[in-house]
Amino acid sequence: MTEYLIQYLQMAAAIAATWGLVLVFVFMTIESSFIPLPSEIVMIPAGFLAARGAMPFGHPMADLIAAIIVGTLGSLAGAYFNYFLFSWLGTAYLDKYGKYFGLPPAKLRRAEAIFREYGSGITFVCRLLPAIRQLISIPAGMARMNLWLFTVFTAAGALIWVAVLTLVGYYLGMHTAQLSYADLIHKGTALINENMIWIIPVCIIALVSYVFLHNKIMGGSAAHMPPSVGSDGE
C-alpha cells in the first residue's frame, strides 16, 4: 500500500511551496478517517520540505510549526468524521453487521462499557499507536463520548504523533543530502520503528496510570457522596 501511494503523493511535493499546508490538511484528514493512508507518507515529507524552506512560509521554523499545527487539525477533522458518522449510525449498525467482523453484540456492549469508563485515556494513548489511531474515534462515536473530552484527548495524542513524524522529516532535511521521496519515507519510517520500543511502553504506562487515577478519584468521590433520597441513611 505504501509503495503504491508513494508514486502518486510524490507529485504533491512539486507544488508544496504553494499548496503544501492545504495538502497536509487534506491528506491528514483522510488518514485520520477509516481510509488507509499512512501518516508517515504525509508528515515526514512535510518536515523534510520545511527544513529546506520549500513550504509556503519559506522559513524552516515557521514551516515546521505550521505543518505540525495543520497536520494536527487535519487529524482532528478526520477523527470528527468517524466520531459523528458512528454516533449517527449507533450500535444498531454494528449489532446487525458486526458479527461479520468478529464483533458479536456481547463484545460490543463490553467495549462500549469500557470506553465509557476510560474513554479519555484510551483515546489519547491509541492516537499514538500505529494501525489503531485511525480507528479509535469509531467506538468513541458509538459510545457518544463527551465531545469536549474527545476533542482535547484526540488533539493531544494527534499533536504528539504528528510532531514526532514532522520532526523526523525535519531532522532528515537538515542532516542529509537530497533524498528521493521513497528513500525519505523509508529512512524516516525506519527511524521511528527503531524507537517504537520506547513509545509503546510509555503508552502502556500512561494508560495504566490514567486507569489507576481514574478509579482512585472516582472511587473517592463516590465514597464522599451524600446518601440518596430513600436510602437507609435518610
C-alpha positions as CSV (number, residue, x, y, z in Angstrom):
1,M,0.0,0.0,0.0
2,T,2.7,2.5,1.0
3,E,4.8,1.8,-2.1
4,Y,1.7,2.3,-4.3
5,L,0.8,5.6,-2.7
6,I,4.3,7.0,-2.8
7,Q,4.4,7.2,-6.5
8,Y,1.3,9.4,-6.6
9,L,1.9,11.6,-3.5
10,Q,5.4,12.3,-4.7
11,M,3.8,14.6,-7.3
12,A,2.4,16.7,-4.5
13,A,5.9,17.7,-3.4
14,A,6.2,19.7,-6.6
15,I,3.5,22.2,-5.5
16,A,4.4,22.1,-1.8
17,A,5.7,25.7,-1.9
18,T,2.2,27.0,-2.7
19,W,-0.3,24.3,-1.6
20,G,1.8,22.4,1.0
21,L,-0.2,23.2,4.1
22,V,-3.5,22.6,2.3
23,L,-2.3,19.2,1.1
24,V,-1.1,18.3,4.6
25,F,-4.6,19.1,6.0
26,V,-6.4,17.2,3.3
27,F,-4.2,14.1,3.5
28,M,-4.2,14.0,7.3
29,T,-7.9,14.3,7.3
30,I,-8.1,11.3,5.0
31,E,-5.5,9.5,7.1
32,S,-7.4,10.0,10.4
33,S,-10.6,8.7,9.0
34,F,-11.0,5.0,8.3
35,I,-9.4,5.3,4.8
36,P,-6.0,3.6,5.0
37,L,-3.4,6.3,4.3
38,P,-0.3,6.1,6.4
39,S,0.5,9.4,8.1
40,E,4.2,8.7,7.6
41,I,4.0,9.4,3.9
42,V,2.5,12.9,4.7
43,M,4.2,14.3,7.7
44,I,7.7,13.1,7.2
45,P,8.0,14.8,3.8
46,A,6.3,17.9,5.2
47,G,9.0,18.1,7.9
48,F,11.7,17.5,5.3
49,L,10.4,20.2,3.0
50,A,10.0,22.6,5.9
51,A,13.7,22.1,6.7
52,R,14.6,23.0,3.1
53,G,12.3,26.1,3.2
54,A,10.2,24.6,0.5
55,M,6.8,25.1,2.2
56,P,4.5,28.2,1.9
57,F,6.3,30.4,4.5
58,G,9.7,29.8,3.1
59,H,11.3,29.8,6.6
60,P,12.2,26.4,8.1
61,M,11.0,27.0,11.7
62,A,7.8,28.8,10.6
63,D,7.0,26.0,8.1
64,L,7.8,23.3,10.8
65,I,5.4,24.8,13.3
66,A,2.7,25.4,10.7
67,A,3.0,21.8,9.4
68,I,2.6,20.4,12.9
69,I,-0.4,22.6,13.6
70,V,-2.1,22.0,10.3
71,G,-1.4,18.2,10.5
72,T,-2.9,18.1,13.9
73,L,-6.0,19.9,12.7
74,G,-6.3,17.5,9.8
75,S,-6.1,14.6,12.2
76,L,-8.8,16.1,14.3
77,A,-11.1,16.7,11.3
78,G,-10.8,13.1,10.2
79,A,-11.4,11.9,13.8
80,Y,-14.6,14.1,13.8
81,F,-15.7,12.4,10.6
82,N,-15.5,9.0,12.2
83,Y,-17.0,10.2,15.5
84,F,-20.1,11.8,14.1
85,L,-20.6,9.1,11.5
86,F,-20.7,6.3,14.0
87,S,-22.5,8.4,16.5
88,W,-25.2,8.7,13.9
89,L,-25.1,5.0,12.9
90,G,-25.1,4.0,16.5
91,T,-24.7,0.5,17.9
92,A,-27.6,-0.8,16.0
93,Y,-25.5,-0.8,12.8
94,L,-22.7,-2.9,14.3
95,D,-25.3,-5.1,16.2
96,K,-26.5,-6.0,12.7
97,Y,-23.3,-6.2,10.8
98,G,-20.6,-6.6,13.5
99,K,-20.8,-10.4,13.6
100,Y,-19.2,-10.4,10.1
101,F,-16.2,-8.7,11.6
102,G,-15.9,-10.9,14.7
103,L,-17.8,-8.4,16.8
104,P,-21.0,-10.0,18.2
105,P,-23.3,-7.8,20.4
106,A,-21.9,-9.1,23.7
107,K,-18.4,-7.9,22.8
108,L,-19.8,-4.6,21.5
109,R,-21.6,-4.0,24.8
110,R,-18.4,-4.8,26.8
111,A,-16.3,-2.5,24.5
112,E,-18.8,0.3,25.0
113,A,-18.8,-0.1,28.7
114,I,-15.0,0.0,28.9
115,F,-14.9,3.0,26.6
116,R,-17.5,5.0,28.6
117,E,-15.4,4.4,31.7
118,Y,-12.0,5.0,30.4
119,G,-12.6,6.7,27.0
120,S,-10.4,9.7,27.6
121,G,-7.2,7.8,28.4
122,I,-7.9,5.2,25.7
123,T,-8.5,7.9,23.1
124,F,-5.2,9.7,24.0
125,V,-3.0,6.6,24.1
126,C,-4.4,5.0,21.0
127,R,-3.7,8.1,18.9
128,L,0.0,7.2,19.4
129,L,-0.3,3.6,18.2
130,P,0.1,2.5,14.6
131,A,-3.0,0.9,12.9
132,I,-5.2,1.8,15.9
133,R,-5.1,5.6,15.9
134,Q,-7.3,5.9,12.8
135,L,-10.0,3.7,14.3
136,I,-10.2,4.8,17.9
137,S,-12.8,7.5,17.1
138,I,-15.2,4.9,15.9
139,P,-16.0,3.4,19.4
140,A,-15.8,7.0,20.8
141,G,-18.7,7.9,18.4
142,M,-20.6,4.8,19.2
143,A,-20.3,5.4,22.9
144,R,-21.2,9.1,22.3
145,M,-18.1,10.2,24.3
146,N,-18.3,13.7,25.6
147,L,-17.3,15.8,22.6
148,W,-15.1,18.2,24.5
149,L,-13.1,15.4,26.1
150,F,-12.9,13.6,22.8
151,T,-11.6,16.8,21.2
152,V,-9.0,17.5,23.9
153,F,-7.6,14.0,24.1
154,T,-7.7,13.3,20.4
155,A,-5.9,16.6,19.6
156,A,-3.3,15.9,22.3
157,G,-2.5,12.5,21.1
158,A,-2.5,13.6,17.4
159,L,-0.3,16.5,18.2
160,I,2.4,14.3,19.7
161,W,2.3,11.8,16.8
162,V,2.3,14.5,14.1
163,A,5.1,16.3,15.8
164,V,7.2,13.1,16.0
165,L,6.8,12.4,12.3
166,T,7.4,16.0,11.2
167,L,10.5,16.4,13.4
168,V,11.9,13.2,11.9
169,G,11.4,14.6,8.5
170,Y,12.9,17.9,9.6
171,Y,15.9,16.2,11.0
172,L,16.5,14.3,7.8
173,G,16.1,17.6,5.8
174,M,18.7,19.3,8.0
175,H,21.2,16.4,8.1
176,T,21.1,14.6,4.8
177,A,21.7,15.3,1.1
178,Q,18.8,15.3,-1.3
179,L,16.7,12.2,-1.0
180,S,14.1,10.7,-3.3
181,Y,10.6,10.7,-1.9
182,A,10.6,6.9,-1.5
183,D,14.0,6.9,0.3
184,L,12.8,9.7,2.6
185,I,9.8,7.7,3.6
186,H,11.7,4.5,4.2
187,K,14.5,6.3,6.1
188,G,12.1,8.2,8.3
189,T,9.9,5.2,9.0
190,A,13.0,3.1,9.9
191,L,14.0,5.8,12.5
192,I,10.5,5.7,14.0
193,N,10.4,1.9,14.1
194,E,13.8,1.7,15.8
195,N,12.4,3.9,18.6
196,M,8.9,2.3,18.8
197,I,10.3,0.1,21.6
198,W,10.2,3.2,23.8
199,I,6.9,4.6,22.5
200,I,4.7,1.5,23.2
201,P,5.8,1.0,26.9
202,V,5.3,4.8,27.5
203,C,1.8,4.5,26.1
204,I,1.0,1.5,28.3
205,I,2.3,3.2,31.4
206,A,0.3,6.3,30.6
207,L,-2.9,4.3,30.2
208,V,-2.4,2.2,33.4
209,S,-1.7,5.4,35.3
210,Y,-4.8,7.0,33.9
211,V,-7.0,4.0,34.9
212,F,-5.4,3.9,38.4
213,L,-6.0,7.6,39.0
214,H,-9.5,7.5,37.4
215,N,-10.5,4.6,39.8
216,K,-8.9,6.3,42.8
217,I,-10.6,9.7,42.1
218,M,-14.0,8.3,41.1
219,G,-13.9,5.8,44.0
220,G,-13.1,8.6,46.4
221,S,-15.8,10.8,45.0
222,A,-18.4,8.0,45.4
223,A,-17.3,7.4,49.0
224,H,-17.9,11.0,49.9
225,M,-21.3,11.4,48.1
226,P,-24.2,12.0,50.4
227,P,-26.8,9.2,50.6
228,S,-29.6,9.5,48.0
229,V,-33.2,10.1,49.0
230,G,-34.9,6.9,50.0
231,S,-31.7,5.2,51.1
232,D,-31.1,3.7,54.6
233,G,-29.1,6.8,55.5
234,E,-32.2,9.0,55.1
